[in-house]
Amino acid sequence: MARSETPRSIAAKRGMLARLFSSSTTLSFSSSLSTPSTPSTPSSSTPNMFSESVMEETIKNVESIITKWDPNSSSITRVTSLFHSNREEAEDFLESVKDLRRAMHALVSEHSTSDKLLLAQNLMQIAMARLEKEFYQILSAARDQIDPESISARSSEGSSNLEDENELGSGEEFKTAGESNTNVERVTALAMSSDLKSIADCMISSGYSIECIKIYKLIRKSIVDEGLYLLGIEEFRPSQILKMNWEALEHQIKNWLNAVKIAAKTLFSGEKALCDHVFSASQTIRESCFSEITIGGLNLFRFPELVAKCKKLPESIFPLLELYEALSEIRPDVELIFDSESTSKIKQQAVSSLHGLGESIRAILSDFESTIQKDSSKTLIVGGGIHPLTQKVTSYISSLADYSRILSDIVADSSPPRNTAFPEAYLESPNYDASSTPAVSVHLAWLILVLLCKLDRKAEGYKDMSLSYLFLANNLQFVLDKVCTTRLYVLLGEDWVFKHAEKVIQYASTYETMAWGNVFSSLPEKNPPLLSPEAAKECFQRFNAAFEEAYKKQASWVVPDRRLRDELKVSIAKELIPAYREFYGTHKATLTRVKDFEVFVRFSPDDLGNYLSDLFHGTAISGSTSPPTPR
């Protein structure tokens, strides 16, 4: 029942009611918030059709059900949930509140001095207190049933039940849902979200939107914040990230990568679906609620930008690329979820982080190129083997190729510089058409070009020119192998591979000519006239000396690539052994009677083949190999 009031409080309430329910304001506001399933708010002419006795009768009719569910009463209903215990009565309660609201509008318009207005106001306060309590209880008790993930899933299914904006779940729906636990859980969640919407619509229409919104924000924000916490999202200051060691930072990055898709596609998406459903009657309210509830998104999407500001090390590019990729993938979701002016800061933060990551990645690529060019190591690789710079750079570039799709976006607007100091031959091969070749392909090809030019300069450090060409052949072959066995092959293409394979052949051919030219020239030309024993003896001696010198010098040289090693041996043998075999066979008989025959005819053709088979393994140290002896 209504509580006793003092004359002063009665007069004050009448004045407040007159202002609150004036037909020029409240009716239009209530009408704008009504939904299709809600009976239309009466027009300004409607109160004329109500007599005071009808209004009094309406108030009397709703008084019993409203006072029954007074949350401050001593009855059992004080500790009982209206919407949980009796759904039919819950519907009656909401209808009673609507009837009470209509009666109050009519009384304010035609009978503003009626004592029934005070009773009506007390009843409205009791009703709103009950709905406020029910709203809180449903939100608190249903944290699991109407969590963002389940709401998001139902939203994506396009459930028509979520469109029944003002109707509570029907009894038939619950009977059908009882067929399985999954259906029970689903329908329970639908009923809860439907109850929340019905209560929210009623409270907002009755002028109690502040109380409703406050409860919703409080509970749902705690759920979203807890979700972010469970995902491992922490709030970092820029100084904390900058001071963090790389191992700890990598851990945070991996954690963020695991969390961001869940946060965007489940947590925030589901929360928006629920918020849009519960407050479908007011765009302003739902946008305001969602903005405050998901404010933690600012911290989530700020993390990549903070990481991008850390020291730019070559190895840090890969975590940055992963951050960029993850953020790029969810960007459409972010644009869709945070689509209002009130949430624009979160969307802008995601864009800002993407921009910061892109800038940092481009800076690291530029620094990496400079590092190659500025490499000043003077140490020569024993035997002309693979330079550590070659291994490091090719491994790095091949790893970059795995991120080619992301790199394409990042380097699309940045063309590598054309350094006129590079050898012209390098600049002409391969000849890329910038209009048709992907930017990432051009950029990675450029980095390889920078490496090859640096290797060309390092080769100049060898005193033996033949060894410098073997060094170039070895290192370019290493680069080719890496290209052909990684995604670089797809990016650079067959033409690039073919042209650089030709360079390997050129280097190997030049090596062979310079390293074995003296040996080849020590033998007579093909089909020479028969030499005198003395001339033949001198020819054998020249060959012995040339072969021994070449073998001794090259005993410590290496060709790591098995195929290139075999091809070199075969090429040398084809040039050397047939010519020696012919000369050996022609003049051996004439020299067998010469004293010390074994001294100047030291090698048989088969001996040469055996010695050549031992080359390019780097088993001896230069300068320590003894001259070969016949076997």
C-alpha positions as CSV (number, residue, x, y, z in Angstrom):
1,M,0.0,0.0,0.0
2,A,1.0,3.6,-0.4
3,R,3.0,5.1,2.4
4,S,1.7,8.2,4.3
5,E,2.9,11.5,3.0
6,T,3.2,15.0,4.5
7,P,1.2,17.9,2.9
8,R,4.4,19.5,1.8
9,S,5.7,16.3,0.1
10,I,2.4,15.7,-1.5
11,A,2.4,19.2,-3.1
12,A,5.9,18.7,-4.2
13,K,5.2,15.4,-5.8
14,R,2.2,16.7,-7.6
15,G,4.3,19.5,-9.1
16,M,7.0,16.9,-10.1
17,L,4.4,14.6,-11.6
18,A,2.9,17.4,-13.6
19,R,6.3,18.2,-15.1
20,L,7.3,14.5,-15.5
21,F,4.2,13.4,-17.2
22,S,3.3,16.6,-19.1
23,S,1.7,15.6,-22.5
24,S,4.1,17.7,-24.5
25,T,7.2,15.8,-23.4
26,T,6.6,12.4,-21.8
27,L,4.2,11.2,-24.4
28,S,6.5,11.9,-27.3
29,F,9.4,10.3,-25.5
30,S,7.5,7.2,-24.6
31,S,6.2,6.9,-28.1
32,S,9.7,7.1,-29.6
33,L,10.9,4.3,-27.3
34,S,8.0,1.9,-27.9
35,T,8.7,-1.2,-30.0
36,P,6.4,-2.9,-32.6
37,S,5.1,-5.4,-30.1
38,T,4.3,-2.7,-27.4
39,P,0.9,-1.1,-27.6
40,S,1.2,2.4,-28.9
41,T,1.3,5.3,-26.4
42,P,-1.9,7.2,-26.4
43,S,-1.9,10.5,-28.3
44,S,-2.5,13.8,-26.6
45,S,-6.2,13.4,-27.2
46,T,-6.5,10.0,-25.5
47,P,-6.8,11.2,-21.9
48,N,-10.1,12.9,-22.9
49,M,-11.6,9.5,-23.3
50,F,-10.7,8.5,-19.8
51,S,-12.9,9.5,-17.0
52,E,-11.3,9.9,-13.5
53,S,-13.2,6.8,-12.3
54,V,-11.7,4.7,-15.1
55,M,-8.2,5.9,-14.1
56,E,-8.9,5.1,-10.5
57,E,-10.2,1.7,-11.5
58,T,-7.0,1.0,-13.6
59,I,-4.8,2.0,-10.7
60,K,-6.8,-0.2,-8.3
61,N,-6.5,-3.1,-10.7
62,V,-2.7,-2.9,-11.0
63,E,-2.1,-2.2,-7.3
64,S,-2.5,-5.8,-6.2
65,I,0.1,-7.3,-8.5
66,I,2.6,-4.5,-8.1
67,T,2.4,-4.4,-4.3
68,K,2.6,-8.2,-4.2
69,W,6.1,-8.0,-5.8
70,D,7.2,-5.1,-3.6
71,P,10.9,-5.9,-3.0
72,N,10.7,-4.3,0.5
73,S,7.7,-6.3,1.6
74,S,7.9,-9.0,4.2
75,S,6.2,-11.6,1.9
76,I,7.9,-14.5,0.2
77,T,8.0,-12.5,-3.0
78,R,10.7,-10.4,-1.4
79,V,13.2,-13.2,-2.0
80,T,11.6,-14.7,-5.0
81,S,12.4,-13.9,-8.6
82,L,9.3,-12.8,-10.5
83,F,10.7,-13.7,-13.9
84,H,12.1,-17.0,-12.8
85,S,9.2,-18.3,-10.8
86,N,6.1,-17.4,-12.9
87,R,6.5,-16.2,-16.4
88,E,2.8,-15.5,-16.9
89,E,2.7,-13.3,-13.9
90,A,5.9,-11.6,-15.1
91,E,4.0,-10.7,-18.3
92,D,1.0,-9.5,-16.3
93,F,3.4,-7.4,-14.1
94,L,4.8,-5.7,-17.2
95,E,1.4,-5.1,-18.7
96,S,0.3,-3.6,-15.3
97,V,3.2,-1.2,-15.4
98,K,2.1,-0.1,-18.9
99,D,-1.4,0.3,-17.8
100,L,-0.3,2.3,-14.8
101,R,1.9,4.5,-17.0
102,R,-1.1,5.2,-19.3
103,A,-3.3,6.0,-16.4
104,M,-0.7,8.4,-15.0
105,H,-0.5,10.2,-18.3
106,A,-4.2,10.6,-18.5
107,L,-4.5,11.9,-14.9
108,V,-1.7,14.4,-15.4
109,S,-3.5,15.7,-18.5
110,E,-7.0,15.9,-17.1
111,H,-6.9,15.5,-13.3
112,S,-3.5,16.7,-12.2
113,T,-4.8,17.4,-8.7
114,S,-6.1,13.9,-8.2
115,D,-4.9,12.1,-5.0
116,K,-4.6,9.0,-7.1
117,L,-1.5,10.5,-8.7
118,L,0.4,10.0,-5.5
119,L,-0.7,6.4,-5.2
120,A,0.2,5.9,-8.8
121,Q,3.6,7.3,-8.3
122,N,4.2,5.1,-5.2
123,L,3.1,2.1,-7.2
124,M,5.4,3.1,-10.1
125,Q,8.3,3.4,-7.7
126,I,7.6,0.0,-6.2
127,A,7.3,-1.5,-9.8
128,M,10.6,0.1,-10.8
129,A,12.3,-1.1,-7.7
130,R,11.2,-4.6,-8.5
131,L,12.2,-4.4,-12.1
132,E,15.6,-3.0,-11.1
133,K,16.1,-5.9,-8.7
134,E,15.0,-8.4,-11.4
135,F,17.3,-6.8,-13.9
136,Y,20.2,-7.0,-11.5
137,Q,19.4,-10.6,-10.6
138,I,19.1,-11.8,-14.2
139,L,22.4,-10.1,-15.2
140,S,24.2,-11.5,-12.2
141,A,22.8,-15.0,-12.3
142,A,23.2,-15.4,-16.0
143,R,26.9,-14.5,-16.5
144,D,27.5,-18.0,-18.0
145,Q,24.3,-18.3,-20.0
146,I,24.4,-14.9,-21.7
147,D,28.2,-14.6,-21.9
148,P,29.4,-12.8,-25.0
149,E,30.5,-16.0,-26.8
150,S,27.0,-17.6,-26.6
151,I,25.3,-14.4,-27.6
152,S,27.6,-13.9,-30.5
153,A,27.0,-17.4,-31.7
154,R,23.3,-17.0,-31.5
155,S,23.5,-13.6,-33.2
156,S,25.5,-15.2,-36.1
157,E,22.8,-17.8,-36.5
158,G,20.3,-15.1,-37.0
159,S,17.9,-16.4,-34.4
160,S,14.5,-15.0,-35.0
161,N,13.9,-15.2,-31.2
162,L,16.2,-12.3,-30.7
163,E,14.0,-10.2,-32.9
164,D,10.9,-10.8,-30.7
165,E,11.8,-7.7,-28.9
166,N,9.1,-7.4,-26.3
167,E,7.9,-10.9,-25.8
168,L,9.1,-13.2,-23.0
169,G,10.0,-16.8,-24.0
170,S,6.8,-18.8,-24.6
171,G,6.0,-22.0,-22.8
172,E,6.0,-24.0,-26.1
173,E,9.5,-22.9,-26.7
174,F,10.7,-24.2,-23.4
175,K,8.9,-27.5,-23.9
176,T,10.6,-28.0,-27.3
177,A,13.9,-27.0,-25.8
178,G,13.7,-29.7,-23.1
179,E,14.5,-32.3,-25.7
180,S,18.2,-31.8,-25.2
181,N,20.6,-30.1,-22.8
182,T,22.0,-28.0,-25.6
183,N,18.5,-26.7,-26.5
184,V,17.7,-26.0,-22.8
185,E,20.9,-23.9,-22.4
186,R,20.2,-22.1,-25.6
187,V,16.6,-21.3,-24.9
188,T,17.4,-20.4,-21.3
189,A,19.9,-17.8,-22.6
190,L,17.3,-16.5,-25.1
191,A,14.7,-16.2,-22.4
192,M,17.1,-14.3,-20.2
193,S,18.1,-11.9,-22.9
194,S,14.5,-11.5,-23.8
195,D,13.6,-10.8,-20.1
196,L,16.4,-8.2,-20.0
197,K,15.0,-6.5,-23.0
198,S,11.5,-6.5,-21.7
199,I,12.6,-5.0,-18.4
200,A,14.8,-2.4,-20.1
201,D,12.0,-1.3,-22.4
202,C,9.6,-1.0,-19.5
203,M,12.0,1.0,-17.3
204,I,13.2,3.3,-20.1
205,S,9.6,4.0,-21.1
206,S,8.7,4.8,-17.5
207,G,11.5,7.3,-17.2
208,Y,13.9,5.1,-15.2
209,S,16.6,4.6,-17.9
210,I,19.4,5.9,-15.6
211,E,18.8,3.1,-13.0
212,C,18.6,0.5,-15.7
213,I,21.7,1.6,-17.6
214,K,23.7,1.9,-14.4
215,I,23.1,-1.7,-13.5
216,Y,23.7,-3.0,-17.0
217,K,27.0,-1.2,-17.4
218,L,28.2,-2.2,-13.9
219,I,27.7,-6.0,-14.5
220,R,28.4,-6.3,-18.2
221,K,31.6,-4.2,-17.9
222,S,32.8,-6.5,-15.1
223,I,32.2,-9.5,-17.4
224,V,34.1,-8.0,-20.3
225,D,37.0,-6.8,-18.0
226,E,37.1,-10.3,-16.5
227,G,37.2,-11.8,-20.0
228,L,40.1,-9.6,-21.0
229,Y,41.9,-10.5,-17.8
230,L,41.4,-14.2,-18.3
231,L,42.8,-13.8,-21.8
232,G,45.9,-12.4,-20.3
233,I,45.5,-8.8,-21.4
234,E,47.3,-6.4,-19.2
235,E,47.6,-2.6,-19.2
236,F,51.1,-1.5,-19.9
237,R,52.7,1.9,-19.7
238,P,55.0,2.7,-22.6
239,S,58.0,2.7,-20.3
240,Q,57.2,-0.8,-19.1
241,I,57.3,-2.2,-22.7
242,L,60.5,-0.3,-23.5
243,K,62.2,-1.7,-20.4
244,M,61.0,-5.3,-20.9
245,N,63.6,-7.8,-22.0
246,W,63.0,-9.5,-25.4
247,E,62.1,-12.9,-23.9
248,A,59.4,-11.4,-21.7
249,L,58.1,-9.2,-24.6
250,E,57.9,-12.2,-26.9
251,H,55.8,-13.9,-24.3
252,Q,53.4,-11.0,-24.1
253,I,53.2,-10.8,-27.9
254,K,52.3,-14.5,-28.2
255,N,49.7,-14.0,-25.5
256,W,48.2,-11.1,-27.3
257,L,48.1,-13.0,-30.6
258,N,46.1,-15.8,-28.9
259,A,43.8,-13.3,-27.2
260,V,43.0,-10.7,-29.8
261,K,40.8,-12.8,-32.1
262,I,38.8,-14.2,-29.2
263,A,38.4,-10.7,-27.8
264,A,37.2,-9.2,-31.1
265,K,35.2,-12.1,-32.7
266,T,33.7,-13.4,-29.4
267,L,33.9,-11.1,-26.5
268,F,33.3,-7.7,-28.1
269,S,31.1,-9.1,-30.9
270,G,28.9,-11.0,-28.5
271,E,28.6,-8.0,-26.1
272,K,27.5,-5.8,-29.0
273,A,24.9,-8.3,-30.0
274,L,23.5,-8.5,-26.5
275,C,23.6,-4.7,-25.9
276,D,21.9,-4.0,-29.3
277,H,19.2,-6.5,-28.4
278,V,18.5,-5.4,-24.8
279,F,18.5,-1.7,-25.7
280,S,17.1,-2.0,-29.2
281,A,14.6,0.8,-28.3
282,S,17.3,3.4,-28.1
283,Q,20.3,3.8,-30.3
284,T,21.8,6.4,-28.0
285,I,21.5,4.2,-25.0
286,R,22.9,1.1,-26.6
287,E,25.9,3.0,-28.1
288,S,26.6,4.7,-24.7
289,C,26.4,1.4,-22.8
290,F,28.6,-0.5,-25.3
291,S,31.2,2.3,-25.3
292,E,31.7,2.2,-21.6
293,I,31.5,-1.6,-21.3
294,T,34.2,-2.2,-23.9
295,I,36.5,0.6,-22.9
296,G,39.1,-2.1,-22.3
297,G,39.4,-2.5,-26.0
298,L,41.6,0.7,-26.0
299,N,44.2,-1.1,-23.9
300,L,43.9,-4.3,-26.1
301,F,44.5,-2.5,-29.4
302,R,47.2,-0.1,-27.9
303,F,49.6,-2.9,-27.2
304,P,50.9,-3.4,-30.8
305,E,51.6,0.3,-31.1
306,L,53.7,0.2,-27.9
307,V,55.6,-2.8,-29.2
308,A,56.3,-1.0,-32.5
309,K,58.1,1.7,-30.6
310,C,60.6,-0.7,-29.1
311,K,64.2,-0.9,-30.3
312,K,64.2,-2.0,-34.0
313,L,66.2,-5.2,-34.1
314,P,66.3,-7.4,-37.3
315,E,64.9,-10.4,-35.4
316,S,62.0,-8.3,-34.0
317,I,60.4,-7.9,-37.4
318,F,58.8,-11.3,-37.3
319,P,56.7,-10.8,-34.1
320,L,55.8,-7.4,-35.6
321,L,54.6,-9.0,-38.8
322,E,52.5,-11.5,-36.8
323,L,51.0,-8.6,-34.8
324,Y,50.3,-6.8,-38.1
325,E,48.8,-9.9,-39.6
326,A,46.5,-10.5,-36.7
327,L,45.4,-6.9,-36.5
328,S,44.7,-6.8,-40.3
329,E,42.6,-10.0,-40.1
330,I,40.3,-8.6,-37.4
331,R,40.2,-5.1,-38.8
332,P,36.9,-5.7,-40.6
333,D,35.4,-7.0,-37.4
334,V,36.7,-4.0,-35.5
335,E,35.1,-1.7,-38.1
336,L,31.8,-3.5,-37.8
337,I,31.7,-3.8,-34.0
338,F,32.9,-0.3,-33.1
339,D,30.9,1.5,-35.7
340,S,29.5,4.4,-33.6
341,E,30.9,7.8,-32.7
342,S,31.1,6.8,-29.1
343,T,33.4,3.8,-29.8
344,S,35.4,5.5,-32.6
345,K,38.4,5.9,-30.3
346,I,38.8,2.1,-30.1
347,K,38.6,1.8,-33.9
348,Q,41.1,4.6,-34.3
349,Q,43.5,3.0,-31.9
350,A,43.4,-0.2,-34.0
351,V,44.2,1.8,-37.1
352,S,46.9,3.7,-35.3
353,S,48.6,0.5,-34.2
354,L,48.5,-0.9,-37.7
355,H,50.1,2.3,-39.0
356,G,52.8,2.1,-36.2
357,L,53.6,-1.5,-37.0
358,G,53.9,-0.8,-40.7
359,E,56.3,2.1,-40.1
360,S,58.4,0.0,-37.7
361,I,58.6,-2.9,-40.1
362,R,59.6,-0.6,-43.0
363,A,62.3,0.9,-40.8
364,I,63.7,-2.5,-39.8
365,L,63.9,-3.5,-43.5
366,S,65.7,-0.3,-44.3
367,D,68.1,-0.9,-41.4
368,F,68.7,-4.4,-42.5
369,E,69.6,-3.3,-46.0
370,S,72.1,-0.8,-44.5
371,T,73.6,-3.5,-42.2
372,I,74.4,-5.6,-45.3
373,Q,75.9,-2.7,-47.1
374,K,78.0,-1.6,-44.1
375,D,79.3,-5.0,-43.2
376,S,83.0,-4.5,-42.9
377,S,84.3,-7.9,-41.9
378,K,87.6,-8.6,-43.6
379,T,88.0,-12.2,-42.6
380,L,88.3,-14.4,-45.7
381,I,86.5,-17.7,-45.7
382,V,89.0,-20.6,-45.9
383,G,88.7,-22.5,-49.2
384,G,86.1,-20.1,-50.7
385,G,83.2,-21.5,-48.7
386,I,79.9,-20.0,-47.7
387,H,80.3,-16.6,-46.0
388,P,78.3,-16.2,-42.7
389,L,76.8,-13.0,-44.1
390,T,75.3,-15.1,-47.0
391,Q,73.8,-17.6,-44.6
392,K,72.4,-15.0,-42.3
393,V,70.9,-12.8,-45.0
394,T,69.4,-15.6,-47.1
395,S,67.9,-17.2,-44.0
396,Y,66.4,-13.9,-43.0
397,I,65.0,-13.1,-46.5
398,S,63.5,-16.6,-46.9
399,S,61.8,-16.1,-43.5
400,L,60.4,-12.8,-44.7
401,A,59.0,-14.6,-47.8
402,D,56.7,-16.5,-45.5
403,Y,55.0,-13.2,-44.6
404,S,54.8,-12.1,-48.3
405,R,51.0,-11.4,-48.1
406,I,51.4,-9.0,-45.2
407,L,54.7,-7.5,-46.5
408,S,52.9,-6.7,-49.8
409,D,50.6,-4.4,-47.9
410,I,53.5,-2.8,-46.0
411,V,55.9,-2.2,-48.8
412,A,53.4,-1.4,-51.5
413,D,54.1,2.3,-51.4
414,S,57.9,2.1,-50.8
415,S,60.2,1.2,-53.7
416,P,63.8,0.1,-52.9
417,P,66.4,2.7,-53.9
418,R,68.5,2.2,-57.0
419,N,72.1,2.4,-55.9
420,T,74.2,3.5,-58.9
421,A,77.3,2.2,-57.1
422,F,76.3,-1.3,-57.8
423,P,77.8,-3.2,-60.7
424,E,75.8,-2.6,-63.9
425,A,75.5,-6.4,-64.5
426,Y,73.7,-6.8,-61.2
427,L,71.2,-4.0,-61.9
428,E,70.3,-5.5,-65.2
429,S,69.5,-9.0,-64.0
430,P,66.7,-9.7,-63.4
431,N,64.9,-6.9,-65.1
432,Y,61.6,-6.5,-63.2
433,D,58.6,-4.7,-64.5
434,A,57.5,-2.6,-61.6
435,S,54.0,-2.4,-63.0
436,S,53.4,-6.1,-63.0
437,T,55.7,-7.5,-60.3
438,P,54.4,-7.5,-56.7
439,A,56.1,-5.0,-54.5
440,V,57.3,-7.6,-52.1
441,S,59.0,-9.6,-54.9
442,V,60.9,-6.5,-56.0
443,H,61.8,-5.6,-52.4
444,L,63.2,-9.1,-51.6
445,A,65.0,-9.3,-54.9
446,W,66.6,-6.0,-54.1
447,L,67.8,-7.2,-50.7
448,I,69.4,-10.3,-52.4
449,L,71.0,-7.9,-54.9
450,V,72.5,-5.9,-52.1
451,L,73.9,-9.1,-50.6
452,L,75.4,-10.3,-53.9
453,C,77.1,-6.9,-54.5
454,K,78.6,-7.1,-51.0
455,L,79.9,-10.6,-51.7
456,D,81.4,-9.3,-54.9
457,R,83.5,-6.9,-52.9
458,K,84.4,-9.5,-50.4
459,A,85.7,-11.7,-53.2
460,E,88.2,-9.1,-54.1
461,G,90.0,-9.9,-50.8
462,Y,91.3,-13.2,-52.1
463,K,94.8,-12.9,-53.6
464,D,94.1,-15.9,-55.9
465,M,91.6,-14.8,-58.5
466,S,90.5,-18.3,-59.2
467,L,89.6,-18.8,-55.5
468,S,87.6,-15.5,-55.6
469,Y,85.4,-16.9,-58.4
470,L,85.0,-20.2,-56.6
471,F,83.8,-18.2,-53.6
472,L,81.3,-16.3,-55.7
473,A,80.0,-19.5,-57.3
474,N,79.7,-21.2,-53.9
475,N,77.8,-18.3,-52.3
476,L,75.5,-17.6,-55.3
477,Q,74.7,-21.4,-55.4
478,F,73.8,-21.2,-51.7
479,V,71.4,-18.3,-52.4
480,L,69.9,-20.2,-55.3
481,D,69.3,-23.3,-53.2
482,K,67.6,-21.3,-50.5
483,V,65.4,-19.6,-53.1
484,C,64.4,-22.8,-54.8
485,T,63.5,-24.6,-51.5
486,T,61.5,-21.8,-50.0
487,R,58.6,-19.5,-50.9
488,L,61.1,-17.2,-52.5
489,Y,60.9,-19.3,-55.6
490,V,57.2,-18.3,-56.0
491,L,58.0,-14.7,-55.4
492,L,61.1,-14.3,-57.5
493,G,60.0,-16.6,-60.3
494,E,61.7,-18.9,-62.8
495,D,63.3,-16.1,-64.8
496,W,65.2,-14.9,-61.8
497,V,66.4,-18.4,-60.9
498,F,67.5,-19.1,-64.5
499,K,69.5,-15.9,-64.8
500,H,71.3,-16.4,-61.5
501,A,71.9,-20.0,-62.3
502,E,73.7,-18.8,-65.5
503,K,75.9,-16.6,-63.2
504,V,76.9,-19.6,-61.2
505,I,78.0,-21.3,-64.4
506,Q,79.9,-18.2,-65.4
507,Y,81.7,-18.1,-62.1
508,A,82.5,-21.8,-62.2
509,S,83.8,-21.6,-65.7
510,T,86.0,-18.6,-64.9
511,Y,87.3,-20.5,-61.8
512,E,88.1,-23.5,-63.9
513,T,90.0,-21.5,-66.6
514,M,92.1,-19.6,-64.0
515,A,92.8,-22.5,-61.7
516,W,93.5,-25.2,-64.2
517,G,94.6,-23.2,-67.3
518,N,98.3,-23.9,-66.7
519,V,97.7,-27.6,-66.3
520,F,95.7,-27.7,-69.5
521,S,98.2,-25.7,-71.5
522,S,101.1,-27.9,-70.3
523,L,99.9,-30.7,-72.6
524,P,100.3,-30.6,-76.3
525,E,97.3,-29.7,-78.5
526,K,95.0,-32.5,-79.7
527,N,96.6,-34.9,-82.3
528,P,100.1,-33.4,-82.1
529,P,103.1,-34.9,-84.1
530,L,105.1,-37.5,-82.2
531,L,107.6,-35.8,-79.9
532,S,111.2,-36.9,-79.4
533,P,111.9,-38.7,-76.2
534,E,113.6,-35.5,-74.8
535,A,110.7,-33.3,-75.8
536,A,108.2,-35.7,-74.3
537,K,110.2,-35.9,-71.1
538,E,110.1,-32.1,-70.8
539,C,106.4,-32.1,-71.5
540,F,105.7,-34.6,-68.7
541,Q,107.8,-32.6,-66.3
542,R,105.8,-29.4,-67.1
543,F,102.6,-31.2,-66.6
544,N,103.8,-32.8,-63.3
545,A,104.8,-29.4,-61.9
546,A,101.6,-27.7,-63.0
547,F,99.3,-30.4,-61.7
548,E,101.1,-30.7,-58.4
549,E,100.9,-26.9,-57.9
550,A,97.2,-26.8,-58.8
551,Y,96.4,-29.8,-56.6
552,K,98.4,-28.6,-53.6
553,K,96.8,-25.1,-53.8
554,Q,93.2,-26.4,-54.2
555,A,93.4,-29.3,-51.7
556,S,91.8,-27.1,-49.0
557,W,89.2,-25.4,-51.2
558,V,85.6,-26.4,-50.8
559,V,82.4,-26.7,-52.8
560,P,79.7,-27.4,-50.2
561,D,76.9,-28.0,-52.8
562,R,77.2,-31.6,-53.9
563,R,75.8,-31.0,-57.4
564,L,78.1,-28.1,-58.1
565,R,81.0,-30.0,-56.7
566,D,80.3,-33.0,-59.0
567,E,79.8,-30.8,-62.0
568,L,83.1,-29.0,-61.5
569,K,85.0,-32.3,-61.1
570,V,83.4,-33.7,-64.3
571,S,84.1,-30.6,-66.2
572,I,87.8,-30.5,-65.2
573,A,88.2,-34.2,-65.8
574,K,86.6,-34.0,-69.3
575,E,89.1,-31.3,-70.2
576,L,92.2,-32.9,-68.6
577,I,92.1,-36.7,-68.5
578,P,91.3,-37.4,-72.2
579,A,94.1,-35.1,-73.3
580,Y,96.5,-36.6,-70.8
581,R,95.5,-40.1,-71.7
582,E,96.2,-39.5,-75.4
583,F,99.6,-38.0,-74.6
584,Y,100.4,-40.6,-72.0
585,G,99.5,-43.5,-74.4
586,T,101.4,-42.0,-77.3
587,H,104.7,-41.4,-75.6
588,K,104.9,-43.9,-72.7
589,A,106.3,-46.6,-74.9
590,T,109.1,-44.4,-76.2
591,L,110.2,-43.5,-72.7
592,T,110.0,-46.8,-70.9
593,R,113.7,-47.5,-71.7
594,V,114.7,-44.1,-70.4
595,K,116.5,-44.1,-67.0
596,D,114.4,-42.8,-64.1
597,F,111.2,-43.3,-66.1
598,E,109.0,-43.2,-62.9
599,V,110.5,-39.8,-61.9
600,F,109.2,-37.8,-64.9
601,V,106.1,-40.0,-65.7
602,R,104.6,-39.7,-62.3
603,F,100.8,-40.0,-63.1
604,S,98.7,-42.4,-65.0
605,P,95.4,-41.2,-66.4
606,D,93.6,-43.2,-63.6
607,D,95.8,-41.4,-61.0
608,L,94.5,-38.1,-62.2
609,G,90.9,-39.2,-61.8
610,N,91.6,-40.3,-58.3
611,Y,93.2,-37.1,-57.3
612,L,90.4,-35.0,-58.8
613,S,87.8,-37.0,-56.9
614,D,89.4,-35.8,-53.7
615,L,89.1,-32.1,-54.5
616,F,86.6,-29.6,-53.0
617,H,86.1,-31.3,-49.7
618,G,88.4,-28.9,-47.8
619,T,90.1,-31.8,-46.0
620,A,93.6,-30.2,-46.0
621,I,94.9,-26.9,-44.8
622,S,96.3,-24.7,-47.4
623,G,100.1,-24.9,-47.6
624,S,100.4,-28.2,-45.7
625,T,99.5,-30.7,-48.4
626,S,102.3,-32.8,-49.8
627,P,102.6,-33.1,-53.6
628,P,100.6,-36.1,-54.9
629,T,102.4,-39.3,-55.6
630,P,101.5,-42.1,-58.0
631,R,99.2,-44.7,-56.6
